Amino acid sequence: MKYTEITFETPEENLACDEVLLDLCEDGHSGEILRFWEPNQYFVVLGYSSKANQEVNLAACKKNKIPVLRRSSGGGTVLQGPGCLNFSLILNTQNGRPLKNLVETNCYVMAHHQKALQPLINSPISVEGFTDLTLNRLKFSGNAQRRKKRFLLFHGSFLLKFDLEKIEQYLPIPKKQPNYRKNRTHKDFLTNLNLPAEKIKRALKKIWSAEERTRVMLKDHIDKLVKKRYDKQEWNFKF
């Protein structure tokens, strides 16, 4: 597996990049890839089937000019911003690993990440819900996936030094939530790892054997996809 550390200027470009990487691999132009990126502004990201008017405080977002965007993968709505480290894994589903369906993939990837990060943290790390990593039942990582015929995209984020108060401002408590949440507010449910991003990157690169850096040329494809999808209201507010 190869890795890349590439953060684009806009949220739309960063979301489009994950989709372009998946298509690149699916079309046979690349092998497996691990990407890291760190947002430089706040924005809301809806899961593919999420409903903006139910899962986002749209008035607050409009007032403070917080973009509301939609990604191509499933999962719930999140607030992205400084202090958050994102990763994207493009994995081949045809090489004998337990990646045949959503459940197998969730278990496989989360077990890897739990094992990778545990040496960095004194408290036990647990996998809760389907794809949450927690410390003492406080969530610090959430994840989602999108599948194609031969490759899948598994991506997520780690809260490192994120302003958790802002999540309260822009996202209501979700109606659909894992049992362990027990209807807790965001600030009572989430926690920061307070670790340098580089430590997380090194741990994930090691667990996935991502030893060689790749500099794939994606900008033209990303620009086209942003214009086609990610900067359009018809996409971002389709549900």
GROMACS elastic network, one bead per residue, 0.5 to 0.9 nm:
[ bonds ]
;  ai    aj funct       b0    kb
    1    31     6  0.68391   500
    1    32     6  0.50120   500
    1    33     6  0.56607   500
    1    34     6  0.72428   500
    1    91     6  0.88870   500
    1   208     6  0.71069   500
    1   209     6  0.62583   500
    1   211     6  0.71018   500
    1   212     6  0.74278   500
    2    31     6  0.77365   500
    2    32     6  0.64945   500
    2    33     6  0.50390   500
    2    34     6  0.63013   500
    2    35     6  0.86895   500
    2   205     6  0.88407   500
    2   209     6  0.81260   500
    2   211     6  0.62163   500
    2   213     6  0.55531   500
    2   214     6  0.59796   500
    3    32     6  0.84966   500
    3    33     6  0.53604   500
    3    35     6  0.55738   500
    3    36     6  0.79886   500
    3   205     6  0.75753   500
    3   210     6  0.56776   500
    3   211     6  0.72000   500
    3   212     6  0.63145   500
    3   214     6  0.58527   500
    3   215     6  0.86159   500
    4    33     6  0.74312   500
    4    34     6  0.63408   500
    4    36     6  0.64771   500
    4    37     6  0.88396   500
    4   212     6  0.86881   500
    4   213     6  0.56444   500
    4   214     6  0.55772   500
    4   215     6  0.65994   500
    4   216     6  0.81700   500
    5    34     6  0.85058   500
    5    35     6  0.56449   500
    5    37     6  0.60241   500
    5   213     6  0.83481   500
    5   214     6  0.88538   500
    5   215     6  0.88193   500
    6    14     6  0.86112   500
    6    35     6  0.71211   500
    6    36     6  0.64446   500
    6    37     6  0.56448   500
    6    38     6  0.84826   500
    6   215     6  0.88581   500
    7    10     6  0.85893   500
    7    13     6  0.86097   500
    7    14     6  0.65330   500
    7    36     6  0.76300   500
    7    38     6  0.61971   500
    7    39     6  0.71227   500
    7    40     6  0.88558   500
    8    11     6  0.74858   500
    8    12     6  0.87109   500
    8    13     6  0.59664   500
    8    14     6  0.56428   500
    8    17     6  0.86065   500
    8    37     6  0.81600   500
    8    38     6  0.89859   500
    8    39     6  0.83171   500
    9    12     6  0.87119   500
    9    13     6  0.71773   500
    9    14     6  0.78208   500
    9    39     6  0.83603   500
    9    40     6  0.78297   500
   10    13     6  0.53840   500
   10    14     6  0.65291   500
   10    15     6  0.89250   500
   10    39     6  0.83293   500
   10    40     6  0.84267   500
   10    41     6  0.83412   500
   11    14     6  0.51182   500
   11    15     6  0.62697   500
   11    16     6  0.85638   500
   11    39     6  0.72959   500
   11    40     6  0.86964   500
   11    41     6  0.79340   500
   11    42     6  0.86661   500
   11    43     6  0.72142   500
   11    67     6  0.82964   500
   11    69     6  0.82312   500
   12    15     6  0.53211   500
   12    16     6  0.61200   500
   12    17     6  0.85707   500
   12    69     6  0.75009   500
   12   226     6  0.61841   500
   12   230     6  0.55234   500
   12   231     6  0.65640   500
   13    16     6  0.50333   500
   13    17     6  0.60015   500
   13   219     6  0.87120   500
   13   222     6  0.62509   500
   13   223     6  0.71368   500
   13   225     6  0.84601   500
   13   226     6  0.63554   500
   13   230     6  0.79561   500
   14    17     6  0.51326   500
   14    18     6  0.69934   500
   14    37     6  0.78995   500
   14    39     6  0.83267   500
   14   222     6  0.85618   500
   15    18     6  0.57301   500
   15    19     6  0.70783   500
   15    69     6  0.87705   500
   15    70     6  0.84135   500
   15    71     6  0.63831   500
   15    72     6  0.83234   500
   15   226     6  0.86774   500
   15   230     6  0.77549   500
   16    19     6  0.52635   500
   16    20     6  0.61884   500
   16    21     6  0.86679   500
   16    71     6  0.81181   500
   16    72     6  0.87157   500
   16   221     6  0.87488   500
   16   222     6  0.57012   500
   16   223     6  0.82384   500
   16   225     6  0.62944   500
   16   226     6  0.62596   500
   16   229     6  0.85481   500
   16   230     6  0.69929   500
   17    20     6  0.50278   500
   17    21     6  0.60961   500
   17    22     6  0.86314   500
   17   218     6  0.75232   500
   17   219     6  0.84049   500
   17   221     6  0.84382   500
   17   222     6  0.58494   500
   17   225     6  0.87627   500
   18    21     6  0.51716   500
   18    22     6  0.63297   500
   18    23     6  0.87564   500
   18    35     6  0.84178   500
   18    72     6  0.88828   500
   18    88     6  0.67563   500
   18    89     6  0.87806   500
   18    90     6  0.85965   500
   18   153     6  0.75758   500
   18   155     6  0.83239   500
   19    22     6  0.51531   500
   19    23     6  0.62798   500
   19    24     6  0.85754   500
   19    71     6  0.87252   500
   19    72     6  0.71771   500
   19   153     6  0.79613   500
   19   222     6  0.86051   500
   19   225     6  0.87186   500
   20    23     6  0.50788   500
   20    24     6  0.59945   500
   20    25     6  0.86838   500
   20   218     6  0.74096   500
   20   221     6  0.67970   500
   20   222     6  0.65258   500
   20   225     6  0.80226   500
   21    25     6  0.63372   500
   21    26     6  0.85736   500
   21    30     6  0.85526   500
   21    33     6  0.79570   500
   21    90     6  0.73346   500
   21   153     6  0.85501   500
   21   216     6  0.89671   500
   21   218     6  0.80887   500
   22    25     6  0.53314   500
   22    26     6  0.60851   500
   22    27     6  0.85750   500
   22    33     6  0.89840   500
   22    89     6  0.89228   500
   22    90     6  0.61215   500
   22    91     6  0.87471   500
   22   146     6  0.89276   500
   22   147     6  0.88923   500
   22   148     6  0.82900   500
   22   151     6  0.69654   500
   22   152     6  0.68119   500
   22   153     6  0.61399   500
   23    27     6  0.59597   500
   23    28     6  0.86097   500
   23    29     6  0.87816   500
   23   148     6  0.86781   500
   23   151     6  0.85988   500
   24    27     6  0.53598   500
   24    28     6  0.65765   500
   24    29     6  0.54218   500
   24    30     6  0.61765   500
   24    31     6  0.88054   500
   25    28     6  0.51910   500
   25    29     6  0.55582   500
   25    31     6  0.59207   500
   25    32     6  0.70581   500
   25    33     6  0.84436   500
   25    90     6  0.75063   500
   25    91     6  0.86692   500
   25    92     6  0.83750   500
   25   150     6  0.84613   500
   25   151     6  0.67980   500
   26    29     6  0.76020   500
   26    30     6  0.80879   500
   26    31     6  0.89267   500
   26    92     6  0.86366   500
   26   148     6  0.72636   500
   26   149     6  0.75104   500
   26   150     6  0.60484   500
   26   151     6  0.56683   500
   26   152     6  0.84129   500
   27    30     6  0.80385   500
   28    31     6  0.75188   500
   30    33     6  0.79960   500
   30   216     6  0.89230   500
   31    90     6  0.82880   500
   31    91     6  0.82173   500
   31    92     6  0.77703   500
   32    89     6  0.75594   500
   32    90     6  0.53167   500
   32    91     6  0.53074   500
   32    92     6  0.64599   500
   32   151     6  0.84662   500
   33    88     6  0.78676   500
   33    89     6  0.59166   500
   33    90     6  0.51562   500
   33    91     6  0.71818   500
   33   210     6  0.78159   500
   33   214     6  0.84569   500
   34    87     6  0.70092   500
   34    88     6  0.56679   500
   34    90     6  0.64923   500
   34    91     6  0.87250   500
   34   204     6  0.86864   500
   34   205     6  0.76949   500
   34   208     6  0.81971   500
   34   210     6  0.69908   500
   35    86     6  0.81422   500
   35    87     6  0.54420   500
   35    89     6  0.65274   500
   35    90     6  0.85126   500
   36    85     6  0.72376   500
   36    86     6  0.56521   500
   36    88     6  0.65179   500
   36   201     6  0.75108   500
   37    84     6  0.89173   500
   37    85     6  0.63094   500
   37    86     6  0.52534   500
   37    87     6  0.64587   500
   37    88     6  0.85357   500
   38    81     6  0.77899   500
   38    82     6  0.69797   500
   38    83     6  0.77258   500
   38    84     6  0.62323   500
   38    85     6  0.50631   500
   38    86     6  0.59919   500
   38    87     6  0.88007   500
   38   197     6  0.89860   500
   39    42     6  0.74887   500
   39    43     6  0.89029   500
   39    80     6  0.69089   500
   39    81     6  0.52149   500
   39    82     6  0.56110   500
   39    83     6  0.80508   500
   39    84     6  0.70078   500
   39    85     6  0.76538   500
   39    86     6  0.81279   500
   40    81     6  0.60399   500
   40    82     6  0.52790   500
   40    83     6  0.86770   500
   41    66     6  0.86916   500
   41    80     6  0.76319   500
   41    81     6  0.50085   500
   41    82     6  0.61565   500
   42    66     6  0.63448   500
   42    67     6  0.77137   500
   42    79     6  0.69212   500
   42    80     6  0.54422   500
   42    82     6  0.70309   500
   43    61     6  0.85186   500
   43    65     6  0.88554   500
   43    66     6  0.52280   500
   43    68     6  0.60999   500
   43    69     6  0.75414   500
   43    78     6  0.85614   500
   43    79     6  0.58319   500
   43    80     6  0.53568   500
   43    81     6  0.64996   500
   44    56     6  0.79623   500
   44    61     6  0.84323   500
   44    66     6  0.70572   500
   44    67     6  0.61604   500
   44    69     6  0.60951   500
   44    70     6  0.82568   500
   44    77     6  0.71767   500
   44    78     6  0.58204   500
   44    80     6  0.60818   500
   44    81     6  0.88089   500
   44   170     6  0.80133   500
   44   171     6  0.85113   500
   45    67     6  0.84586   500
   45    68     6  0.60712   500
   45    70     6  0.53520   500
   45    71     6  0.65276   500
   45    76     6  0.85095   500
   45    77     6  0.56503   500
   45    78     6  0.53837   500
   45    79     6  0.62717   500
   45    80     6  0.71812   500
   45   236     6  0.89809   500
   46    49     6  0.77203   500
   46    50     6  0.56135   500
   46    51     6  0.76174   500
   46    52     6  0.71296   500
   46    55     6  0.81529   500
   46    56     6  0.86499   500
   46    68     6  0.74237   500
   46    69     6  0.60821   500
   46    71     6  0.62131   500
   46    74     6  0.85719   500
   46    75     6  0.81099   500
   46    76     6  0.64765   500
   46    78     6  0.66504   500
   46    79     6  0.88911   500
   46   236     6  0.79346   500
   47    50     6  0.51106   500
   47    51     6  0.85479   500
   47    70     6  0.60497   500
   47    71     6  0.56990   500
   47    72     6  0.71190   500
   47    73     6  0.60629   500
   47    75     6  0.50303   500
   47    76     6  0.51241   500
   47    77     6  0.56070   500
   47    78     6  0.82933   500
   47   144     6  0.84259   500
   48    51     6  0.88911   500
   48    70     6  0.61385   500
   48    71     6  0.56335   500
   48    72     6  0.53031   500
   48    73     6  0.54470   500
   48    74     6  0.50292   500
   48    75     6  0.73807   500
   48    76     6  0.84932   500
   48   239     6  0.88513   500
   49    70     6  0.87474   500
   49    73     6  0.86232   500
   49    74     6  0.66384   500
   49    75     6  0.80899   500
   49    76     6  0.85687   500
   49   238     6  0.86970   500
   49   239     6  0.68497   500
   50    54     6  0.82258   500
   50    55     6  0.72165   500
   50    70     6  0.82240   500
   50    74     6  0.82255   500
   50    75     6  0.80405   500
   50    76     6  0.67565   500
   50    77     6  0.69331   500
   50   239     6  0.66924   500
   51    54     6  0.55263   500
   51    55     6  0.60945   500
   51    56     6  0.81928   500
   51    77     6  0.89761   500
   51   237     6  0.75822   500
   51   238     6  0.81137   500
   51   239     6  0.50267   500
   52    55     6  0.52801   500
   52    56     6  0.54318   500
   52    57     6  0.83293   500
   52    58     6  0.75940   500
   52    68     6  0.81103   500
   52    77     6  0.86895   500
   52   236     6  0.83729   500
   52   237     6  0.64846   500
   52   238     6  0.87474   500
   52   239     6  0.69396   500
   53    56     6  0.59919   500
   53    57     6  0.75123   500
   53    58     6  0.69319   500
   53   237     6  0.87684   500
   53   239     6  0.85647   500
   54    57     6  0.80916   500
   54   172     6  0.83330   500
   54   174     6  0.83916   500
   54   175     6  0.87972   500
   55    58     6  0.88057   500
   55    76     6  0.86119   500
   55    77     6  0.67014   500
   55   171     6  0.63236   500
   55   172     6  0.63295   500
   55   173     6  0.79660   500
   55   174     6  0.64290   500
   55   175     6  0.83751   500
   56    59     6  0.86592   500
   56    60     6  0.87769   500
   56    61     6  0.81116   500
   56    68     6  0.83947   500
   56    77     6  0.78721   500
   56   170     6  0.61132   500
   56   172     6  0.64272   500
   57    60     6  0.55804   500
   57    61     6  0.63963   500
   57    62     6  0.87834   500
   57   169     6  0.75354   500
   57   171     6  0.56328   500
   57   172     6  0.67352   500
   58    62     6  0.60161   500
   58    63     6  0.84899   500
   58    66     6  0.89782   500
   58    68     6  0.82390   500
   58   170     6  0.74898   500
   58   171     6  0.88151   500
   59    62     6  0.51591   500
   59    63     6  0.61072   500
   59    64     6  0.86767   500
   59   170     6  0.87182   500
   60    63     6  0.50684   500
   60    64     6  0.61793   500
   60    65     6  0.82576   500
   60    66     6  0.80515   500
   60   169     6  0.71943   500
   60   170     6  0.62051   500
   61    64     6  0.53395   500
   61    65     6  0.56369   500
   61    67     6  0.69010   500
   61    68     6  0.75401   500
   61   169     6  0.87663   500
   61   170     6  0.64246   500
   62    65     6  0.50184   500
   62    66     6  0.63344   500
   62    67     6  0.79091   500
   63    66     6  0.78841   500
   66   170     6  0.87716   500
   68   236     6  0.69668   500
   68   237     6  0.84682   500
   69   230     6  0.69586   500
   69   231     6  0.80088   500
   69   233     6  0.86725   500
   69   235     6  0.81858   500
   69   237     6  0.79127   500
   70    73     6  0.87533   500
   70    77     6  0.88416   500
   70   230     6  0.72463   500
   70   235     6  0.69777   500
   70   237     6  0.76657   500
   70   238     6  0.88638   500
   71    74     6  0.78102   500
   71   230     6  0.81370   500
   71   236     6  0.82266   500
   72   145     6  0.87218   500
   72   146     6  0.70715   500
   73   144     6  0.61839   500
   73   145     6  0.53155   500
   73   147     6  0.84309   500
   73   153     6  0.80301   500
   73   154     6  0.84978   500
   73   155     6  0.85975   500
   74   144     6  0.57507   500
   74   145     6  0.62302   500
   74   146     6  0.68738   500
   75   142     6  0.87557   500
   75   143     6  0.72683   500
   75   144     6  0.53405   500
   75   145     6  0.78084   500
   76   142     6  0.89597   500
   76   143     6  0.89758   500
   76   144     6  0.83300   500
   76   174     6  0.83647   500
   76   176     6  0.85117   500
   76   177     6  0.88481   500
   77   171     6  0.80146   500
   77   174     6  0.84404   500
   78   142     6  0.89282   500
   78   167     6  0.80955   500
   78   171     6  0.77313   500
   79   166     6  0.81705   500
   79   167     6  0.62016   500
   79   170     6  0.76712   500
   79   171     6  0.76139   500
   80    83     6  0.87277   500
   80    84     6  0.67653   500
   80   157     6  0.86289   500
   80   162     6  0.88385   500
   80   167     6  0.89972   500
   81    84     6  0.59696   500
   81    85     6  0.88924   500
   81   162     6  0.73212   500
   81   163     6  0.84746   500
   82    85     6  0.82631   500
   82   161     6  0.77654   500
   82   162     6  0.63755   500
   82   163     6  0.81194   500
   83   158     6  0.86671   500
   83   159     6  0.65507   500
   83   160     6  0.54576   500
   83   163     6  0.74269   500
   83   192     6  0.88706   500
   83   197     6  0.88301   500
   84   157     6  0.65174   500
   84   158     6  0.57308   500
   84   160     6  0.57071   500
   84   161     6  0.67868   500
   84   162     6  0.59323   500
   84   197     6  0.85979   500
   85   156     6  0.85550   500
   85   157     6  0.54924   500
   85   158     6  0.51662   500
   85   159     6  0.66953   500
   85   160     6  0.70314   500
   85   197     6  0.65816   500
   85   200     6  0.85658   500
   85   201     6  0.89475   500
   86   155     6  0.74283   500
   86   156     6  0.57575   500
   86   158     6  0.63684   500
   86   159     6  0.89757   500
   87   154     6  0.84812   500
   87   155     6  0.56192   500
   87   156     6  0.57038   500
   87   157     6  0.62140   500
   87   158     6  0.83631   500
   87   201     6  0.86394   500
   88   153     6  0.68529   500
   88   154     6  0.59454   500
   88   156     6  0.66862   500
   88   157     6  0.88538   500
   89   152     6  0.79629   500
   89   153     6  0.57026   500
   89   154     6  0.50858   500
   89   155     6  0.59152   500
   89   156     6  0.89656   500
   90   151     6  0.65892   500
   90   152     6  0.56530   500
   90   154     6  0.65133   500
   90   155     6  0.84787   500
   91    99     6  0.85963   500
   91   150     6  0.85722   500
   91   151     6  0.54597   500
   91   152     6  0.54063   500
   91   153     6  0.66256   500
   91   154     6  0.77307   500
   92    95     6  0.64343   500
   92    97     6  0.87932   500
   92    99     6  0.82806   500
   92   150     6  0.59688   500
   92   152     6  0.66456   500
   93    96     6  0.73932   500
   93    97     6  0.71272   500
   93    98     6  0.80419   500
   93    99     6  0.54466   500
   93   100     6  0.64589   500
   93   148     6  0.89895   500
   93   149     6  0.80293   500
   93   150     6  0.55223   500
   93   151     6  0.54161   500
   93   152     6  0.68861   500
   94    97     6  0.76454   500
   94    99     6  0.81255   500
   94   100     6  0.82698   500
   94   150     6  0.61965   500
   94   151     6  0.78280   500
   95    98     6  0.89963   500
   95    99     6  0.88851   500
   96    99     6  0.79190   500
   96   100     6  0.88859   500
   97   100     6  0.80038   500
   97   105     6  0.89201   500
   97   108     6  0.84735   500
   98   101     6  0.80625   500
   98   104     6  0.55559   500
   98   105     6  0.63516   500
   98   107     6  0.86563   500
   98   108     6  0.66564   500
   99   102     6  0.74391   500
   99   103     6  0.82881   500
   99   104     6  0.54391   500
   99   106     6  0.83264   500
   99   108     6  0.74047   500
   99   152     6  0.87502   500
  100   103     6  0.84232   500
  100   104     6  0.64207   500
  100   105     6  0.69983   500
  101   104     6  0.55012   500
  101   105     6  0.61139   500
  101   106     6  0.85961   500
  101   147     6  0.86715   500
  102   105     6  0.52289   500
  102   106     6  0.60679   500
  102   107     6  0.86912   500
  102   145     6  0.78878   500
  102   146     6  0.89123   500
  102   147     6  0.84683   500
  103   106     6  0.51783   500
  103   107     6  0.62916   500
  103   108     6  0.86015   500
  103   130     6  0.81401   500
  104   107     6  0.53154   500
  104   108     6  0.61043   500
  104   109     6  0.86573   500
  105   108     6  0.50805   500
  105   109     6  0.60428   500
  105   110     6  0.82896   500
  105   145     6  0.88224   500
  105   154     6  0.85941   500
  106   109     6  0.55087   500
  106   110     6  0.59105   500
  106   111     6  0.83415   500
  106   130     6  0.68054   500
  106   131     6  0.62585   500
  106   143     6  0.88368   500
  106   144     6  0.85908   500
  106   145     6  0.85210   500
  106   154     6  0.86576   500
  107   110     6  0.53796   500
  107   111     6  0.59793   500
  107   112     6  0.86096   500
  107   127     6  0.89500   500
  107   130     6  0.79827   500
  107   131     6  0.80176   500
  108   111     6  0.54167   500
  108   112     6  0.64455   500
  108   113     6  0.89404   500
  109   112     6  0.51235   500
  109   113     6  0.63203   500
  109   114     6  0.86413   500
  109   131     6  0.88114   500
  109   154     6  0.82547   500
  110   113     6  0.50862   500
  110   114     6  0.60139   500
  110   115     6  0.84977   500
  110   127     6  0.69211   500
  110   130     6  0.88018   500
  110   131     6  0.65481   500
  110   132     6  0.80360   500
  110   133     6  0.77009   500
  111   114     6  0.51234   500
  111   115     6  0.61583   500
  111   116     6  0.85416   500
  111   127     6  0.78307   500
  112   115     6  0.51992   500
  112   116     6  0.60590   500
  112   117     6  0.87072   500
  112   204     6  0.84851   500
  112   207     6  0.67185   500
  112   208     6  0.81309   500
  113   117     6  0.60870   500
  113   118     6  0.83665   500
  113   133     6  0.84723   500
  113   203     6  0.85067   500
  113   204     6  0.70069   500
  113   207     6  0.76983   500
  114   117     6  0.55054   500
  114   118     6  0.59639   500
  114   125     6  0.63440   500
  114   126     6  0.71538   500
  114   127     6  0.73644   500
  114   133     6  0.73106   500
  115   118     6  0.55376   500
  115   119     6  0.77198   500
  115   125     6  0.86930   500
  115   207     6  0.80847   500
  116   119     6  0.70267   500
  116   120     6  0.82670   500
  116   200     6  0.84748   500
  116   203     6  0.54151   500
  116   204     6  0.61990   500
  116   206     6  0.77742   500
  116   207     6  0.58955   500
  117   120     6  0.54715   500
  117   121     6  0.69540   500
  117   125     6  0.79939   500
  117   199     6  0.89367   500
  117   200     6  0.70891   500
  117   203     6  0.64142   500
  117   204     6  0.78769   500
  118   121     6  0.54544   500
  118   122     6  0.75650   500
  118   123     6  0.80490   500
  118   124     6  0.69256   500
  118   125     6  0.62178   500
  119   122     6  0.74779   500
  120   195     6  0.85676   500
  120   199     6  0.79450   500
  120   200     6  0.84438   500
  120   203     6  0.86007   500
  121   124     6  0.74408   500
  121   125     6  0.79400   500
  121   193     6  0.84118   500
  122   125     6  0.88770   500
  123   135     6  0.66862   500
  123   136     6  0.77473   500
  124   134     6  0.85485   500
  124   135     6  0.64837   500
  124   136     6  0.76266   500
  125   133     6  0.66841   500
  125   134     6  0.57051   500
  125   135     6  0.52869   500
  125   136     6  0.77730   500
  125   137     6  0.89601   500
  126   132     6  0.81809   500
  126   133     6  0.57312   500
  126   134     6  0.52265   500
  126   135     6  0.65179   500
  126   136     6  0.79795   500
  126   137     6  0.76902   500
  127   130     6  0.74901   500
  127   131     6  0.67861   500
  127   132     6  0.56345   500
  127   134     6  0.63214   500
  128   131     6  0.66448   500
  128   132     6  0.51382   500
  128   133     6  0.62103   500
  128   134     6  0.67491   500
  128   137     6  0.77783   500
  128   139     6  0.83728   500
  128   178     6  0.80318   500
  128   180     6  0.73125   500
  129   132     6  0.59617   500
  129   133     6  0.87345   500
  129   177     6  0.85832   500
  129   178     6  0.52935   500
  129   179     6  0.71749   500
  129   180     6  0.71420   500
  129   181     6  0.88430   500
  130   143     6  0.87914   500
  130   178     6  0.80815   500
  131   141     6  0.80457   500
  131   142     6  0.59759   500
  131   143     6  0.55396   500
  131   144     6  0.73363   500
  132   139     6  0.63828   500
  132   140     6  0.75020   500
  132   141     6  0.55482   500
  132   143     6  0.67820   500
  133   137     6  0.86485   500
  133   138     6  0.82515   500
  133   139     6  0.58039   500
  133   140     6  0.59720   500
  133   141     6  0.50556   500
  133   142     6  0.67810   500
  133   158     6  0.89800   500
  134   137     6  0.52917   500
  134   138     6  0.50012   500
  134   140     6  0.56763   500
  134   141     6  0.70826   500
  134   190     6  0.84809   500
  134   191     6  0.83644   500
  135   138     6  0.51372   500
  135   139     6  0.65628   500
  135   140     6  0.74105   500
  135   191     6  0.79604   500
  135   193     6  0.88825   500
  136   139     6  0.84348   500
  137   180     6  0.73647   500
  137   181     6  0.80492   500
  137   189     6  0.76807   500
  137   190     6  0.87074   500
  138   181     6  0.85194   500
  138   188     6  0.76810   500
  138   189     6  0.52136   500
  138   190     6  0.50740   500
  138   191     6  0.57556   500
  139   142     6  0.75632   500
  139   159     6  0.86281   500
  139   181     6  0.89853   500
  139   189     6  0.62305   500
  139   191     6  0.59214   500
  139   192     6  0.83893   500
  140   157     6  0.81795   500
  140   158     6  0.57689   500
  140   159     6  0.52163   500
  140   160     6  0.78773   500
  140   190     6  0.59843   500
  140   191     6  0.53754   500
  140   192     6  0.59572   500
  140   193     6  0.68069   500
  141   156     6  0.70028   500
  141   157     6  0.55127   500
  141   159     6  0.63862   500
  141   190     6  0.88472   500
  142   155     6  0.86779   500
  142   156     6  0.55767   500
  142   157     6  0.59279   500
  142   158     6  0.72743   500
  143   154     6  0.71305   500
  143   155     6  0.56328   500
  143   157     6  0.67046   500
  144   153     6  0.82473   500
  144   154     6  0.58412   500
  144   155     6  0.56670   500
  144   156     6  0.62233   500
  145   152     6  0.70530   500
  145   153     6  0.53373   500
  145   155     6  0.62192   500
  145   156     6  0.85810   500
  146   151     6  0.89871   500
  146   152     6  0.57240   500
  146   153     6  0.50986   500
  146   154     6  0.66309   500
  146   155     6  0.87729   500
  147   150     6  0.81422   500
  147   151     6  0.64621   500
  147   153     6  0.62661   500
  147   154     6  0.85159   500
  148   151     6  0.54625   500
  148   152     6  0.56926   500
  148   153     6  0.83604   500
  149   152     6  0.79612   500
  158   192     6  0.80355   500
  158   193     6  0.78944   500
  158   197     6  0.89645   500
  158   200     6  0.86840   500
  159   162     6  0.57924   500
  159   190     6  0.84149   500
  159   191     6  0.69824   500
  159   193     6  0.62718   500
  159   194     6  0.80289   500
  160   191     6  0.83226   500
  160   195     6  0.58780   500
  160   196     6  0.73177   500
  160   197     6  0.73242   500
  161   164     6  0.87159   500
  161   191     6  0.89708   500
  161   192     6  0.56718   500
  161   193     6  0.71233   500
  161   194     6  0.55507   500
  161   195     6  0.78262   500
  161   196     6  0.88599   500
  162   165     6  0.87881   500
  162   166     6  0.87805   500
  162   191     6  0.86641   500
  162   192     6  0.66214   500
  162   194     6  0.89134   500
  163   166     6  0.58496   500
  163   167     6  0.76570   500
  163   192     6  0.89785   500
  164   167     6  0.54474   500
  164   168     6  0.71921   500
  164   186     6  0.73448   500
  164   187     6  0.59562   500
  164   190     6  0.75236   500
  164   191     6  0.78894   500
  164   192     6  0.84433   500
  165   168     6  0.54012   500
  165   169     6  0.67109   500
  165   186     6  0.81309   500
  165   187     6  0.66435   500
  166   170     6  0.64861   500
  166   171     6  0.84798   500
  167   170     6  0.54140   500
  167   171     6  0.56345   500
  167   172     6  0.82729   500
  167   186     6  0.66832   500
  167   187     6  0.79106   500
  168   171     6  0.57031   500
  168   172     6  0.66829   500
  168   173     6  0.81960   500
  168   185     6  0.76449   500
  168   186     6  0.61214   500
  168   187     6  0.72099   500
  169   172     6  0.78890   500
  171   174     6  0.79385   500
  171   186     6  0.85694   500
  172   175     6  0.87839   500
  172   185     6  0.85343   500
  172   186     6  0.84637   500
  173   176     6  0.88357   500
  173   177     6  0.86695   500
  173   183     6  0.72730   500
  173   184     6  0.78073   500
  173   185     6  0.63303   500
  173   186     6  0.69913   500
  174   177     6  0.62110   500
  174   183     6  0.83352   500
  175   183     6  0.85707   500
  177   180     6  0.83181   500
  177   181     6  0.66697   500
  177   182     6  0.81442   500
  177   183     6  0.76932   500
  178   181     6  0.56804   500
  178   182     6  0.77444   500
  179   182     6  0.58921   500
  179   183     6  0.84805   500
  180   183     6  0.85857   500
  181   184     6  0.58178   500
  181   185     6  0.87779   500
  181   189     6  0.66092   500
  182   189     6  0.89878   500
  183   189     6  0.86673   500
  184   187     6  0.80292   500
  184   188     6  0.57964   500
  184   189     6  0.56709   500
  185   188     6  0.51980   500
  185   189     6  0.60203   500
  185   190     6  0.85553   500
  186   189     6  0.50173   500
  186   190     6  0.58449   500
  187   190     6  0.55871   500
  187   191     6  0.75422   500
  188   191     6  0.80759   500
  191   194     6  0.89788   500
  192   195     6  0.82936   500
  193   196     6  0.87801   500
  195   198     6  0.83740   500
  195   199     6  0.70201   500
  195   200     6  0.77031   500
  196   199     6  0.56552   500
  196   200     6  0.71666   500
  197   200     6  0.53213   500
  197   201     6  0.62761   500
  197   202     6  0.87389   500
  198   201     6  0.50035   500
  198   202     6  0.61025   500
  198   203     6  0.85759   500
  199   202     6  0.52520   500
  199   203     6  0.62538   500
  199   204     6  0.87445   500
  200   203     6  0.51709   500
  200   204     6  0.62371   500
  200   205     6  0.85665   500
  201   204     6  0.52638   500
  201   205     6  0.60264   500
  201   206     6  0.85112   500
  202   205     6  0.51570   500
  202   206     6  0.61328   500
  202   207     6  0.87209   500
  203   206     6  0.52209   500
  203   207     6  0.62997   500
  203   208     6  0.87230   500
  204   207     6  0.51679   500
  204   208     6  0.61135   500
  204   209     6  0.82347   500
  204   210     6  0.80595   500
  205   208     6  0.53491   500
  205   209     6  0.57318   500
  205   211     6  0.67281   500
  206   210     6  0.64194   500
  206   211     6  0.75267   500
  207   210     6  0.78634   500
  208   211     6  0.85958   500
  209   212     6  0.88349   500
  210   213     6  0.78159   500
  215   218     6  0.89660   500
  217   220     6  0.79983   500
  217   221     6  0.87118   500
  218   221     6  0.54768   500
  218   222     6  0.60592   500
  218   223     6  0.86372   500
  219   222     6  0.50163   500
  219   223     6  0.60187   500
  219   224     6  0.85801   500
  220   223     6  0.51930   500
  220   224     6  0.63155   500
  220   225     6  0.87353   500
  221   224     6  0.52255   500
  221   225     6  0.62667   500
  221   226     6  0.86785   500
  222   225     6  0.51154   500
  222   226     6  0.60832   500
  222   227     6  0.86404   500
  223   226     6  0.51493   500
  223   227     6  0.63167   500
  223   228     6  0.85912   500
  224   227     6  0.52760   500
  224   228     6  0.61076   500
  224   229     6  0.85496   500
  225   229     6  0.57738   500
  225   230     6  0.69215   500
  225   231     6  0.89466   500
  226   229     6  0.53112   500
  226   231     6  0.56898   500
  226   232     6  0.81604   500
  227   230     6  0.66093   500
  227   231     6  0.59813   500
  227   232     6  0.72871   500
  228   231     6  0.74850   500
  228   232     6  0.72503   500
  229   232     6  0.54882   500
  229   233     6  0.84751   500
  229   234     6  0.80010   500
  229   235     6  0.58442   500
  229   236     6  0.80445   500
  230   233     6  0.81556   500
  230   235     6  0.66215   500
  230   236     6  0.68388   500
  231   234     6  0.88912   500
  231   235     6  0.78578   500
  231   236     6  0.76667   500
  232   235     6  0.55244   500
  232   236     6  0.64115   500
  232   237     6  0.85425   500
  233   236     6  0.50636   500
  233   237     6  0.55829   500
  233   238     6  0.75021   500
  234   237     6  0.56722   500
  234   238     6  0.53317   500
  235   238     6  0.51231   500
  235   239     6  0.85716   500
  236   239     6  0.81175   500
